[in-house]
Amino acid sequence: MAKFKLQTVLDYRERLESLAQQAHADALDRENRLLGELTAKRRELDSLREEFEDLQRKGLDAFEFSLYSNHIGHAMGQVADLVERWEAARDEVERRRQALCVASQERQLLEKLKEKHRNEAYAEELHKEAVQLDEVAVRQFRK
């Protein structure tokens, strides 16, 4: 059977798809890690706010009030930073997913072309075999 002339291109497309899958998985891992950090930081902030409210009810001096306010402000800044990083990671996941879709479609296109080539080669082989059998039959008939 004839060799598929675009096999090296197909191999390259398969490699690109594999790399795209890995990049997508890495982006998903990063997004999930950031989401976990964000969830933990939000819990920490909520806990800090509850503690601050409890202490306010009991009575705080100015230094403690300032200290808690600064700590809450810092935690809110960290949450905002994590939200931005998580949203960027989510966007990156979407870009990687789209790149993976493109790589997969390009590989599938070449695989369909390879299958078509294989089918045509098989049909050609069958045709050649039929011609040979016809020749044998004609020779046998002439004897």
Protein Blocks (a to p, Z undefined) as FASTA:
>chain_A
ZZdfklmmmmmmmmmmmmmmmmmmmmmmmmmmmmmmmmmmmmmmmmmmmmmmmmmmnopa
fklmmmmmmmmmmmmmmmmmmmmmmmmmmmmmmmmmmmmmmmmmmmmmmmmmmmmmmmmm
mmmmmmmmmmmmmmmmmmmmmZZ
